[in-house]
């Protein structure tokens, strides 16, 4: 692979994670609209865009999903998980808990390690063991200090972690599988919109033009970073992707603290410090696990 192709790969992946990070601002701008309503718009407009793309470019893959019972049932479960993840993140942003959301995405790779042990019977290297212990220590510390576990962080981390674990069992491409997932969620989203229209509480027809355009754009902001990630991940190594994935929660953390003035006390700083140490160890483990070239 030439340097120019690799450079494009780095750019695509960085763009994807950076956009996922700044999306907190996008959802925050729509905070006057309830989170469930925002989630239903995200599902509906993502479904429309993905349906068009898959119909013209990957129709055969969609037909394959419907014919394969195992993939169909697996993606039904993953659709619930991605719906939970999207909904919790939108809620977190509009409830002034972006810092807690960022923690969730920081610990997601470490949750993946845990899920790999439990469900895939993977063996831990000493470095990954220490990283996992540090992550658990940080979460327990936050729970003790707050008097309750960081539910938003854990919901985001485990919903996305289990989502990724489930997707490992399918051979379906990303866009067709996401098209199927949004199709599965569509009846709920449309039903909720009909309910809102029936009682006159729908914001789509009773809002300013900027909010209306942003609601219509929820599909684009869902698909575009995913497309960039798919393009970039094919051109660079898994280790490089591992480095870049922390761009998103770092941007979220900075947005929460410096733009929206969310509290970030000494205890939280200590917990995040432990998490960052665990992340460093995790990245080191990625480098150590890289296959050595044969002599």
N, C-alpha and C positions, 0 to 999 in steps of 0.2 A: 504494500500500500504506500503510495507516494505521500510526500509531505503536504502537498496541497489538499489532498483528500482528507488527511488527518486533521489539518487545520480547520477545514469545513466541519468536520465531525465535532471538534472541540467547541466551535462556535454554536453549532446547533444544540448541543447538550447544555452549554451554558445558558443559551437563550431560553431553553425549556425550563430549567430550574429557576432562573431569574424571574421568569414570568409567573411560575407557580408561587414564588415568594411575594411578588408585588400584587398578586391577586387579592391579598388582604385589603388593599386600598380600594380595589374595585367593589368588593362586597361591602366594605364599610360605607362607600358612597351611597349604597342602596339600603342603609340600615333602617330607613323609614318604612321599609316593606318587610313584613314578617318572614322569618327564616324559612318556614315551610313553603311559603309562596315562592320565595326565591329558588328553593330546591326544585319545585315543580316546574318552574320556567327553565331551569338548567337541564332537566331531563327532556322536556318537550323540544326545545330548540336544538339540543345535542342530537336527539333522535332524528329530527328533520335533516340536519346536515349529514349525519352519518348514513341515513337511508339513501340520500342522493349519491354520496360517494361510493357506497358499497354496491348500489344498483348498477352504476356505470362501470365500476372498476373491479369489484370483487364479489359479484353476484354468486358465483359458484361456491365461494367459501360460506356464504350465508346458507345456501341450500344444503351444504354438507353438515352444518350445525343442526339443522332441523331433522336431518336423516339419522344423525348419530345421537342415540338416546343418552349415552353417558355424558357427552359434551353438553347436551341440552340441559340436563339436570344440574351439571356442574356450574354452568353459566347462570342458571337461575339462582343458585346460592350466591355466586359472586356478585350478581346484580344487587342483591340485598345488602351485601357488605359495602359495595361502592356507594350505594345510596346512603347508608349510614355514615360513611366517611365524608361524603359531600355535605350532608346535612349537619353533622357535628361541626365541621369546619366553618360553615356559614354562620351557625349559631355562635360559635366561639368568637368569631370576628365581631359580630354585632352585639355581643355581650361583654365587650371590652376584655377579652381573654385571649388575645393574640399570642402573648408570651407563653401561655399554657399550651396553645396549639403548636407553637414552634417546638416546645419540648417533646410533644408527641412525635413529630417528624424527625427529631434528633434521635429518639430512642427506637424508631422503627427498624433500622438495620439490626439493632441488638435484639429486638423482639424476634426478628427473622432467625437469628441464631438459636434462640430458645425454641421456636417452633420447629426448626430443623432437628433439634435434639429429640423433641417429644414425638413428632409425627414421621420424620424421615430417618430416625435412628442415626443421625449424623454424629460423628465423634468430634469433640472439641479439642483444639490445640490449647496449650497452656495460655497463650496470649488471649485467645477468645474467651477462655474461662474467666480470666481476670477482668476482661472488658464487661462480661455479663454480670459478674459480681458487683462491679462498680455501678453499673446501670441500676441494678436492683437496689443497691445501697442508696443511690440518689433519690429514687422514687419513694423508698421507705422514709427517708429523711424528710422529704417534702410532705408526705402524708402525716408524719408525726408532728411536724411544725404547724401544719394547717388544721390538724384534727380530723382530716378526711383525705382519702387518696385523690390524686389529680385525675379525676374521672375523664375530663376532656382529653388530656394527654394519652391516657391508657386506651380510650375508645378509638382515637385516631390511629395510634400505633398498632393496636391489635386488629382493628377492622382492615387496615391496609396490609398488615403483615399476613393475616389469614387469606385476604384477597389474593396476594401474590403467591401464597402457598397453593391455593386452589388452582390458579392459572397455570402453575407448573404441570398440572395433570392433564391439560388440554394442549392440542397442537394447533389450535385456531389462531390466526393472526390477530394482532391487537385491535385494529379498526373493526373487522367483522365481529369480534367478540364484544367490543364495546357497543356496537350497533345492536347486537342481540340483548345486551344488558339494559340499554335504554328502552328497547322495545318491551322488555319484561316489566320495567318500571312505569311505562307510559300509561297504562290504565289507571294506576294510582294517581299519577300527576294530573291526568285529564280529569279524573273524578274530583280531585281537590279543586281544580280550577272551576269546574261546573258548580261545585258547592259554593265557591266564593262569588261567582256570578249570580247565583240564585238568591243570595242574601245581600247583594250589593256591596260586598266588602272587597271585591277584586280591585287591585291597584293599577292594573294595566291600562284601563280606560279612564282612570281618575288620577293621573300623575303628570308630571311635566315631561316635555319632549326628551330631555336628557335621560331621565330615568327609563322612559319607554325604549329608547334606543339601546340603553345598557341592558335592559331585560332581553331584548332581541339578540343582543350580543353574547349572552351567557353560553350559547352553543359554540360560538367561535372561540371564546376564551377557554373552553373545555377541550376542544379538538386541536387547536393550533399548537400549544406546548407539547401535546402528546405526539403530534406529527413531527415536530422538531426533534423530540427525544428519540423517536424511532429512526429518523434519518441519521442522527448523530451517533447513536449507540452502535450502529453497524460499522462505523468508520474508526472507532477508537476502542481501546481495551476496557475490560470490565473494571480494572483498577482505576482507570481515569474516570469512569462513570462513578465509581465509589467516592472519589474525591469531590466531584462536582455535586453530588446529591445533597451535600450539606449547605450548598448555596441558598436553597429555598428556606429552610428553617432559620438560617442566619439573617436573611433579609427580613423574615417575619419578626424575629426577635428585635431587630433594630427598629422596624416600623412600630412595633408595639410600644417600645420604650421611648423613642425619640420623636415620633410623630403623634402618637395618641396618648402619650404620658401615662402608660400603664405602670402600675407599681412593680418595682424590681428591687426587693430588699436584699440584705446581706445573706439571709438564709437561701433565697432563690439563686443568688449569685454563686454561693457555695455549691448548691446542687448542680447548677449548670456547669460549674468548673469540673465536678466529678464526671458529668456526662461527657464533656469535651475530652477529658483524659481517656475515658472509655472509647471514644470515637478515634482518638489517635492510635490506641492499641488495635482497634478494629481495622483501621487502614493499614497499619503495619502487618496485620495478619493477612490482609489481601495481597500485599506485596510478597510476603513469605510463601503464600499458597500458589503464587504464579508458577506455572509449569516451567521447569528449567529446560533450555534447548538441549537436544541430544548432541553429544560429541561425535 
